Amino acid sequence: MSLRNVAFDRGLKKSTTVSVPVIAVGNLTTGGTGKTPIVATVVKALREQGLRPGIVSRGYRADDTGENDEKRVLELLCPNVPHEQNPNRVAASEKLIATQGVDVIVLDDAFQHRRIARDLNIVLIDATNPFGYGYLLPRGLLREPVNSLNRADVVLITRSDNVKHNKLLEIEDRVCRYNSNLRDHIYRVVFQPSGLVAGSGNGGRSIDVVQNRRVTVMTAIGNPQAFVVTCQQIQAKVAATRFFPDHHHYTQKDLDEVRDQANNAGTSLILTTLKDLVKIPDAYDNIFAVQIDSVFESAEKEPKFREELARVTRPL
């Protein structure tokens, strides 16, 4: 990984530039930092600036339809925004530009994908496990060394409300040790539950219905324990949990086993994430996803973040 990065840094390997600005959202560690709601936040901000963004992602663990869970979630969160899945991000971007008329590309999970040049690198760091236990895969969760932050333009510390203030200061100081230019470009983000969503995003309920109510939690995401904390924050009483591997495609057997587990735990509601819900048949009317909104910890930081986006998308 280090040799590959040096090759790009010294121009031995080339990054391809496309004809519109490119904003990349990614992370240093595997899964669980909250990229999908942040991508949706970025897309929403770009649309409000009068732009026509397009989303490009690799399509990891796509099913027989050629789509994966993240694409389906983004279709719900960002309706009418074109999204192309292709391991070749350059080809995907050029296709969106040519066929959909997009004027800015948002790359989902692309910090390590250096083949396409980008105008803004947004890196997410999960406050509850910021540096993947300090080791690269497979010993830790790091995809590449922490000093790769020298390529970042903006850092978002997600789940910042789940750790103490001193811990956040330590994370910020460490980030700046690797890239001092980030000192004024670090933002703290909270994932705030805003409601419950029924099958495939059709209808929902207020989160009040789970307060002080026993529930079963089922999910297949990179950081399942963080979702358990989210359910506890809305005052649900988590009586049972069932975790599957990240991006798992649910079978009928899986869902039957979870239903039986929920019955044995005396729970009538099963809570999951939107990424999970889009893979579950609508027939399961007792399964609800907790809708999560990304909110800046300090309200005055949101306009500053939007200015970061505008800076690279304004015509010269």
N, C-alpha and C positions, 0 to 999 in steps of 0.2 A: 504493500500500500504506500509506504513512504517513497519507494523508488518511482512508483507511478505518479505520485504527486509532484516529485521533483521533475519528472519528465514534462509534465504540463507546465510547471512553474518556469522552466527554462526554455520552453518552446519546442522541445524535442517531440512532444505530442501536441497536436493542435486542437483547439476548441473552435467549433463552427459557429459563426454568427448568422442569425436569421434577420429578416428585414424589419422586425418589430421589437420593442423592448421585451426582455425576459426577466421574470421574477421567480426565483426558486425558493421553495419552502422545504426544509429538510432538518436533519438532526445528526448528532454524533453517535447515538446509540440505537440499538434495535427497538423498534416499536414503542408504543405506549406514551409518546410525548404529547399527543393531541394534534397531529398534523391536519386531520380532516376538518375540524371546526376552524382551525386557523386559515386553511386554504379558503374556506367559505367566507371568513371575515375579510380576507384580502380581495376576493372576487367581488364581494358586496361593495367594498370601498372603491374599487376601480370602476364599477358600474355607476356609482353615485358621482364619479368624476366625469361621467359622460363617455367612458370608454367601452369597447366591446371585447372583454377578455375571453380567452379560450383556455381550457385546462388540459394539460398533458401529463399523463402518468404511465408507468411501466405496464400496469395491468397484472401485478403479481397475484398468483393464485386465482386467476379468472376461472369461471365455471364453463359449462358447455356452451353458454350463450356468448362467450368471449368477454364477459364483463366480470368484474370483481365487486366485493361488497363496498369498497370505498367509492367506486364510480356511482353505484346506486344511491349511496347516501348523498353524494354531491349533487346528484340529479334532484333530490328532494330539497336540499339546502340552497341550491343555485339553479332554480328552474330556468330553462331556455338558454343556458350557457353551454356552448359546444365543448365536448370533452372527448379527446382522442387517447386511446390506450395503445401503446406500442413501445417495446424496449428501445427502439430507435427514436429517441426524443426529437432529433433533428427532423427526421422524415415526418413525424407526427405534427410537429409545429408547422412545417412548411405546408402540410395538407390543410390544417386549420386556417392558415393565412390565405391559401389559394381558394379554398372552397367555402369557408364560412365568413370571410372578411374580418377576422379578428385583428385588433390593433395592439394587443398585448398578450403575452403568453404567461400563464402561471404554471410552473412545474411543481407537481406534487411529489414529494419524497425524492429530491434530486440533488442534495448537497454533494453526494459522492459521484454523481453522474457528470463528469467534467467535459464530456464530448461536445456538449452544447454550451456556448458562451451565455452568460447571464449578466444583467445590469444591476441586479440586487440579489444578494444571498441572505436569506432569512434563516437563522438556525434556532431551533427550539431545544430548550434544556428543561427537563422535568425536575422540578425542585426536590421531589422526593427521592430521586436517584439520579443526580445530575451528570455523573461521569462514569456510569456503567461499572461501578466497583473498581475503577481504575485500571482495568485491563481490557485488551482487545479480545474479540471472539477467538476461541470458545471459552477462555478462562473468565472473561468478563462480558460486558454487553457493548463495548465500544466497537463501532464499525471502522474507525480510524483514530489515530492519536489525537489527544486533546489539542495539541499545538496546531491542528488543522483549523482551529478557530481564526487563524490569521487570514483565512479567506472570507470570513463572515463580514457582512456589512451591518447586520442588525441581529440582535439576540433577543428572543422572547423566553423568559423564564416562566414556564407553565406550572399550574397547580401551586402558585406562590402562596396561597392561603393555607396550604397543608404543612408548612414548616414555620419555624420561629424566625423572627426578624433577623437575628444574628446569623442564622444559617443562610439567609438570602444574601446578606452582606458578604459572607465568605464565598458564596458562589460567584457573585459579581466581581469580587477582587481577583478570584482565580481566572475568570474569563479575561479580565483586563491584563493579567500577567502575560497571557498569550497574545493579546491584541489590544494594545493601549488605545487604539482608535475607537474602540467600542464603548469607551466610558460614557459617552452621551447618547448611545444607541442601544441601551438595554432597557427592556420593558418587562414588567411583571404582569402576568395574565392569570385570571381566575376562570375556571370552568364552572359556570353557574347553572344549576338545574332550573328549567323554566316550565316544564310540563311533562305529561306522559303522552306518548304517541302510540296509536293502535296500528294494527297490521298494515305494513307497507306505507305508513304515513297517512293513512286515511282515518281522520278523526283522532280524538284524544280526550284526556281528562286533566284536571288540575292535579298538581302534585300533592294537594291537601288530602287526597283520598288514601294516600299510603302512610300518612302520619300515625305513628303508634300502631301500625298494622304489621303483622307478621308476613314476610315475603320470602320467596326463594330468588336468589340471584343466579343468573345463567349468562355466561359470556365467553367469547372466543377472541380476546384482544391481547395486545402485548403486555398490558399492565392491569390484570384483572382486579388486583387488590385495591387499586386506585378507584375503580368503579364501585367496589363495596363501600369505600369511604364516602363516595358521592351519595349512595343510597342511604347511608347513615345520616348524612347531612340533611336530607329531606325528612329525617325522623322515621324512616322505615325501620322495622325491627327485622334484621336479617337472620332468619332461622335456619337457612340452608344455602349452600352454594354449590355450583357445578361449573367448573372451568374446562374449556376445550382449548386446543392449540390455536395460536393466532391465525386468523383467516380460515378457520375450519368451516367446511361445508356440512351443514346439519343433515343427518339422515332421519328417516322416520323413527328408527330405533333410538337415536339420540334423544329426540323430542319425547318419545314415550317414556324413556327412563327418567328424564327430568320431570315430567308430569307426575310420575309415580313418586319420585323423591319429594316433590312439593306436597303431594297428598300425605305422605308419611310424616312430613314436618308440620302438617296442619296449616298449610298456607294455600290460599286460593289465588293469589297473584304471583306471577313470575316477572321479575324486572330484568331487563337486558339493555343493551346499547342499540343505537340506531343502526350501527354496522351489523349487528346480529339480526335485528328485526327484518331487514330487507332480504334475508335468506330464509325466513320462516313463513310457511303458508298462512294466509289470513284466517284459516279455520281455527287457529289457536287464539280464541278471543280472550284468554286470561293472561296473555303475554303482552307486556307493554314496555316500550323503550323510554328511558329517561332522556328527554330532550335537553341537550347541553348547549349553552351559549357561551362564547368566549368574551370575557369582559376585562378591560384593563383595570388593574388594581387602583390606579389613580386616574380619575376621569380626565384630568388635563393632559394625560399622556396619549389619549386616542387621537386628537388632532395632530399631534407631533408625529405619530406613526403614519397617519394618512399623508402627511407631508413627505415622509420618507418615500412612500410609493409615488407620489406626484413628481418628486424630484427626478425620477428616472423615466417617467412616462410623458412629461411635457415636451412639446416640440421645441427644438433648439431655436 
